[in-house]
Amino acid sequence: MRIEILRDTSIYGKPVYAGSTVDATGSDAHYLINIGKAKAAPVETPKVEAPVKRKPRTKTNGNLPANA
């Protein structure tokens, strides 16, 4: 589970500093959230760009016969 650290702490015996975002097991994450040292990290959704619209095709010869 991704969590954002609010106060300096240690996870798995390694120091983790405030402001960083780390992965932790579910139980460790819930424990740190409950004691106020972390909060759930916001989920980042990738931005999807809209496809580029094509220009409509134009005829090279604009003069068509009347029976076409």
N, CA, C and O atoms as CSV, one atom per row, in Angstrom:
chain,resi,resn,atom,element,x,y,z
A,1,MET,N,N,0.852,-1.170,0.000
A,1,MET,CA,C,0.000,0.000,0.000
A,1,MET,C,C,0.900,1.236,0.000
A,1,MET,O,O,1.876,1.295,0.747
A,2,ARG,N,N,0.577,2.208,-0.825
A,2,ARG,CA,C,1.363,3.444,-0.879
A,2,ARG,C,C,0.881,4.387,0.206
A,2,ARG,O,O,-0.315,4.643,0.349
A,3,ILE,N,N,1.851,4.904,0.977
A,3,ILE,CA,C,1.523,5.847,2.030
A,3,ILE,C,C,2.455,7.041,1.934
A,3,ILE,O,O,3.587,6.926,1.465
A,4,GLU,N,N,1.968,8.180,2.382
A,4,GLU,CA,C,2.768,9.394,2.440
A,4,GLU,C,C,3.142,9.616,3.899
A,4,GLU,O,O,2.272,9.655,4.768
A,5,ILE,N,N,4.431,9.760,4.165
A,5,ILE,CA,C,4.934,9.902,5.521
A,5,ILE,C,C,4.748,11.346,5.990
A,5,ILE,O,O,5.132,12.286,5.294
A,6,LEU,N,N,4.155,11.511,7.178
A,6,LEU,CA,C,3.925,12.842,7.741
A,6,LEU,C,C,4.998,13.238,8.753
A,6,LEU,O,O,5.339,14.415,8.864
A,7,ARG,N,N,5.535,12.260,9.495
A,7,ARG,CA,C,6.600,12.504,10.470
A,7,ARG,C,C,7.676,11.463,10.264
A,7,ARG,O,O,7.392,10.335,9.861
A,8,ASP,N,N,8.930,11.844,10.543
A,8,ASP,CA,C,10.051,10.914,10.388
A,8,ASP,C,C,9.792,9.639,11.181
A,8,ASP,O,O,9.342,9.694,12.326
A,9,THR,N,N,10.076,8.501,10.576
A,9,THR,CA,C,9.868,7.206,11.220
A,9,THR,C,C,10.790,6.197,10.552
A,9,THR,O,O,11.654,6.580,9.763
A,10,SER,N,N,10.622,4.937,10.851
A,10,SER,CA,C,11.394,3.898,10.177
A,10,SER,C,C,10.448,2.791,9.741
A,10,SER,O,O,9.490,2.450,10.435
A,11,ILE,N,N,10.743,2.246,8.578
A,11,ILE,CA,C,9.979,1.126,8.038
A,11,ILE,C,C,10.991,0.067,7.651
A,11,ILE,O,O,11.941,0.347,6.919
A,12,TYR,N,N,10.790,-1.165,8.144
A,12,TYR,CA,C,11.702,-2.274,7.895
A,12,TYR,C,C,13.114,-1.945,8.381
A,12,TYR,O,O,14.094,-2.416,7.803
A,13,GLY,N,N,13.225,-1.134,9.446
A,13,GLY,CA,C,14.519,-0.811,10.018
A,13,GLY,C,C,15.294,0.268,9.283
A,13,GLY,O,O,16.451,0.530,9.611
A,14,LYS,N,N,14.676,0.893,8.299
A,14,LYS,CA,C,15.343,1.947,7.532
A,14,LYS,C,C,14.627,3.269,7.792
A,14,LYS,O,O,13.399,3.303,7.862
A,15,PRO,N,N,15.388,4.363,7.936
A,15,PRO,CA,C,14.735,5.650,8.189
A,15,PRO,C,C,13.960,6.146,6.975
A,15,PRO,O,O,14.413,6.021,5.837
A,16,VAL,N,N,12.795,6.705,7.236
A,16,VAL,CA,C,11.949,7.289,6.200
A,16,VAL,C,C,11.597,8.684,6.677
A,16,VAL,O,O,11.180,8.865,7.821
A,17,TYR,N,N,11.762,9.661,5.817
A,17,TYR,CA,C,11.614,11.051,6.224
A,17,TYR,C,C,10.266,11.622,5.787
A,17,TYR,O,O,9.652,11.159,4.826
A,18,ALA,N,N,9.832,12.634,6.519
A,18,ALA,CA,C,8.542,13.270,6.259
A,18,ALA,C,C,8.495,13.813,4.837
A,18,ALA,O,O,9.473,14.368,4.337
A,19,GLY,N,N,7.364,13.647,4.205
A,19,GLY,CA,C,7.163,14.136,2.848
A,19,GLY,C,C,7.411,13.092,1.776
A,19,GLY,O,O,7.065,13.314,0.615
A,20,SER,N,N,8.002,11.959,2.132
A,20,SER,CA,C,8.266,10.934,1.125
A,20,SER,C,C,7.072,9.997,1.001
A,20,SER,O,O,6.259,9.886,1.918
A,21,THR,N,N,6.978,9.334,-0.128
A,21,THR,CA,C,5.921,8.366,-0.392
A,21,THR,C,C,6.578,7.009,-0.570
A,21,THR,O,O,7.503,6.857,-1.368
A,22,VAL,N,N,6.097,6.028,0.174
A,22,VAL,CA,C,6.722,4.707,0.153
A,22,VAL,C,C,5.660,3.617,0.045
A,22,VAL,O,O,4.473,3.856,0.268
A,23,ASP,N,N,6.120,2.412,-0.305
A,23,ASP,CA,C,5.266,1.228,-0.289
A,23,ASP,C,C,5.484,0.505,1.032
A,23,ASP,O,O,6.622,0.358,1.479
A,24,ALA,N,N,4.420,0.060,1.650
A,24,ALA,CA,C,4.510,-0.695,2.888
A,24,ALA,C,C,3.465,-1.797,2.859
A,24,ALA,O,O,2.505,-1.735,2.091
A,25,THR,N,N,3.657,-2.801,3.696
A,25,THR,CA,C,2.650,-3.855,3.768
A,25,THR,C,C,1.367,-3.267,4.340
A,25,THR,O,O,1.388,-2.201,4.955
A,26,GLY,N,N,0.282,-3.940,4.143
A,26,GLY,CA,C,-1.012,-3.438,4.604
A,26,GLY,C,C,-1.056,-3.194,6.099
A,26,GLY,O,O,-1.568,-2.168,6.547
A,27,SER,N,N,-0.518,-4.136,6.886
A,27,SER,CA,C,-0.566,-3.983,8.343
A,27,SER,C,C,0.335,-2.835,8.802
A,27,SER,O,O,-0.051,-2.066,9.683
A,28,ASP,N,N,1.529,-2.709,8.217
A,28,ASP,CA,C,2.418,-1.598,8.577
A,28,ASP,C,C,1.797,-0.259,8.192
A,28,ASP,O,O,1.876,0.710,8.948
A,29,ALA,N,N,1.185,-0.212,7.024
A,29,ALA,CA,C,0.568,1.030,6.566
A,29,ALA,C,C,-0.570,1.442,7.490
A,29,ALA,O,O,-0.668,2.610,7.866
A,30,HIS,N,N,-1.428,0.502,7.859
A,30,HIS,CA,C,-2.548,0.816,8.747
A,30,HIS,C,C,-2.049,1.253,10.123
A,30,HIS,O,O,-2.618,2.159,10.731
A,31,TYR,N,N,-0.994,0.615,10.613
A,31,TYR,CA,C,-0.437,0.994,11.909
A,31,TYR,C,C,0.084,2.432,11.871
A,31,TYR,O,O,-0.217,3.220,12.768
A,32,LEU,N,N,0.862,2.783,10.841
A,32,LEU,CA,C,1.413,4.133,10.754
A,32,LEU,C,C,0.319,5.182,10.558
A,32,LEU,O,O,0.422,6.293,11.077
A,33,ILE,N,N,-0.720,4.832,9.813
A,33,ILE,CA,C,-1.845,5.760,9.628
A,33,ILE,C,C,-2.574,5.966,10.952
A,33,ILE,O,O,-2.945,7.091,11.286
A,34,ASN,N,N,-2.782,4.884,11.711
A,34,ASN,CA,C,-3.510,4.980,12.985
A,34,ASN,C,C,-2.750,5.782,14.035
A,34,ASN,O,O,-3.378,6.447,14.858
A,35,ILE,N,N,-1.422,5.744,14.032
A,35,ILE,CA,C,-0.673,6.508,15.033
A,35,ILE,C,C,-0.343,7.914,14.543
A,35,ILE,O,O,0.305,8.680,15.256
A,36,GLY,N,N,-0.780,8.261,13.335
A,36,GLY,CA,C,-0.643,9.631,12.846
A,36,GLY,C,C,0.687,9.953,12.193
A,36,GLY,O,O,1.015,11.125,12.007
A,37,LYS,N,N,1.457,8.937,11.841
A,37,LYS,CA,C,2.740,9.194,11.190
A,37,LYS,C,C,2.649,9.121,9.666
A,37,LYS,O,O,3.618,9.440,8.977
A,38,ALA,N,N,1.509,8.708,9.136
A,38,ALA,CA,C,1.364,8.585,7.687
A,38,ALA,C,C,-0.092,8.782,7.303
A,38,ALA,O,O,-0.988,8.763,8.147
A,39,LYS,N,N,-0.303,8.969,6.015
A,39,LYS,CA,C,-1.660,9.000,5.472
A,39,LYS,C,C,-1.619,8.278,4.134
A,39,LYS,O,O,-0.560,8.144,3.522
A,40,ALA,N,N,-2.763,7.820,3.693
A,40,ALA,CA,C,-2.835,7.106,2.421
A,40,ALA,C,C,-2.434,8.050,1.297
A,40,ALA,O,O,-2.908,9.184,1.224
A,41,ALA,N,N,-1.568,7.577,0.435
A,41,ALA,CA,C,-1.107,8.406,-0.676
A,41,ALA,C,C,-2.213,8.526,-1.716
A,41,ALA,O,O,-2.931,7.560,-1.976
A,42,PRO,N,N,-2.355,9.710,-2.313
A,42,PRO,CA,C,-3.379,9.851,-3.356
A,42,PRO,C,C,-3.036,8.979,-4.555
A,42,PRO,O,O,-1.870,8.822,-4.917
A,43,VAL,N,N,-4.054,8.427,-5.152
A,43,VAL,CA,C,-3.872,7.565,-6.315
A,43,VAL,C,C,-3.660,8.447,-7.534
A,43,VAL,O,O,-4.477,9.316,-7.836
A,44,GLU,N,N,-2.573,8.218,-8.220
A,44,GLU,CA,C,-2.276,9.001,-9.420
A,44,GLU,C,C,-2.820,8.278,-10.642
A,44,GLU,O,O,-2.425,7.150,-10.939
A,45,THR,N,N,-3.721,8.934,-11.338
A,45,THR,CA,C,-4.258,8.349,-12.557
A,45,THR,C,C,-3.531,8.953,-13.747
A,45,THR,O,O,-3.359,10.170,-13.813
A,46,PRO,N,N,-3.110,8.134,-14.669
A,46,PRO,CA,C,-2.417,8.675,-15.829
A,46,PRO,C,C,-3.360,9.507,-16.690
A,46,PRO,O,O,-4.523,9.149,-16.879
A,47,LYS,N,N,-2.856,10.603,-17.203
A,47,LYS,CA,C,-3.673,11.457,-18.058
A,47,LYS,C,C,-3.730,10.846,-19.455
A,47,LYS,O,O,-2.703,10.495,-20.037
A,48,VAL,N,N,-4.924,10.728,-19.972
A,48,VAL,CA,C,-5.129,10.176,-21.307
A,48,VAL,C,C,-5.487,11.332,-22.224
A,48,VAL,O,O,-6.470,12.039,-22.005
A,49,GLU,N,N,-4.681,11.509,-23.240
A,49,GLU,CA,C,-4.949,12.594,-24.178
A,49,GLU,C,C,-5.980,12.157,-25.204
A,49,GLU,O,O,-5.998,11.002,-25.631
A,50,ALA,N,N,-6.830,13.081,-25.592
A,50,ALA,CA,C,-7.837,12.789,-26.601
A,50,ALA,C,C,-7.141,12.607,-27.955
A,50,ALA,O,O,-6.146,13.275,-28.236
A,51,PRO,N,N,-7.657,11.716,-28.780
A,51,PRO,CA,C,-7.033,11.539,-30.090
A,51,PRO,C,C,-7.177,12.809,-30.930
A,51,PRO,O,O,-8.149,13.553,-30.801
A,52,VAL,N,N,-6.209,13.033,-31.772
A,52,VAL,CA,C,-6.218,14.221,-32.622
A,52,VAL,C,C,-7.254,14.028,-33.721
A,52,VAL,O,O,-7.266,13.002,-34.401
A,53,LYS,N,N,-8.115,15.011,-33.888
A,53,LYS,CA,C,-9.131,14.921,-34.929
A,53,LYS,C,C,-8.506,15.268,-36.267
A,53,LYS,O,O,-7.731,16.216,-36.395
A,54,ARG,N,N,-8.866,14.474,-37.252
A,54,ARG,CA,C,-8.343,14.702,-38.586
A,54,ARG,C,C,-9.203,15.714,-39.312
A,54,ARG,O,O,-10.390,15.868,-39.023
A,55,LYS,N,N,-8.593,16.391,-40.247
A,55,LYS,CA,C,-9.346,17.292,-41.107
A,55,LYS,C,C,-10.163,16.448,-42.076
A,55,LYS,O,O,-9.703,15.385,-42.494
A,56,PRO,N,N,-11.362,16.892,-42.443
A,56,PRO,CA,C,-12.129,16.131,-43.429
A,56,PRO,C,C,-11.431,16.206,-44.790
A,56,PRO,O,O,-10.809,17.209,-45.139
A,57,ARG,N,N,-11.553,15.144,-45.522
A,57,ARG,CA,C,-10.924,15.121,-46.839
A,57,ARG,C,C,-11.659,16.057,-47.786
A,57,ARG,O,O,-12.883,16.181,-47.741
A,58,THR,N,N,-10.905,16.696,-48.622
A,58,THR,CA,C,-11.506,17.573,-49.625
A,58,THR,C,C,-11.156,17.035,-50.999
A,58,THR,O,O,-10.102,16.430,-51.196
A,59,LYS,N,N,-12.019,17.255,-51.906
A,59,LYS,CA,C,-11.779,16.804,-53.281
A,59,LYS,C,C,-10.745,17.716,-53.931
A,59,LYS,O,O,-10.737,18.927,-53.708
A,60,THR,N,N,-9.877,17.118,-54.735
A,60,THR,CA,C,-8.888,17.936,-55.424
A,60,THR,C,C,-9.530,18.718,-56.559
A,60,THR,O,O,-9.098,19.826,-56.876
A,61,ASN,N,N,-10.563,18.141,-57.173
A,61,ASN,CA,C,-11.264,18.814,-58.236
A,61,ASN,C,C,-12.662,19.126,-57.746
A,61,ASN,O,O,-13.498,18.226,-57.663
A,62,GLY,N,N,-12.936,20.369,-57.422
A,62,GLY,CA,C,-14.232,20.743,-56.866
A,62,GLY,C,C,-15.344,20.776,-57.874
A,62,GLY,O,O,-16.509,20.827,-57.479
A,63,ASN,N,N,-15.046,20.750,-59.178
A,63,ASN,CA,C,-16.074,20.814,-60.222
A,63,ASN,C,C,-16.451,19.396,-60.622
A,63,ASN,O,O,-15.683,18.703,-61.290
A,64,LEU,N,N,-17.638,18.975,-60.209
A,64,LEU,CA,C,-18.119,17.633,-60.541
A,64,LEU,C,C,-19.197,17.777,-61.617
A,64,LEU,O,O,-19.888,18.794,-61.672
A,65,PRO,N,N,-19.341,16.758,-62.473
A,65,PRO,CA,C,-20.415,16.799,-63.461
A,65,PRO,C,C,-21.770,16.749,-62.758
A,65,PRO,O,O,-21.869,16.268,-61.630
A,66,ALA,N,N,-22.802,17.242,-63.421
A,66,ALA,CA,C,-24.126,17.344,-62.833
A,66,ALA,C,C,-24.754,15.981,-62.577
A,66,ALA,O,O,-25.601,15.873,-61.691
A,67,ASN,N,N,-24.384,14.945,-63.303
A,67,ASN,CA,C,-24.999,13.635,-63.118
A,67,ASN,C,C,-24.196,12.763,-62.140
A,67,ASN,O,O,-24.465,11.566,-62.043
A,68,ALA,N,N,-23.263,13.303,-61.445
A,68,ALA,CA,C,-22.442,12.493,-60.535
A,68,ALA,C,C,-23.102,12.232,-59.233
A,68,ALA,O,O,-22.527,11.566,-58.373
